[in-house]
Amino acid sequence: MNNCKHPDRDVPRLVCGYPLPCPHHTATIDVERNELRIPLTAANALRARRKLTEIGHAIVDELGKEAADA
């Protein structure tokens, strides 16, 4: 089993160790709600927020096109 190797959210000197996907360090794109959720402790995800937002919108747009074509 793979475990999260990011710093712990409460004690940054420790490794998180939560089984993947770690809810504390994983960005989530919910296409049904057109929502992007990024945990506050995911520093890398926060830096990439704009790119993740673009990816989420692209997925939602593509799903909308597929639904319209059906």
Helices and strands as residue ranges (DSSP letters): E 28-30, E 35-37, H 43-47, H 49-69
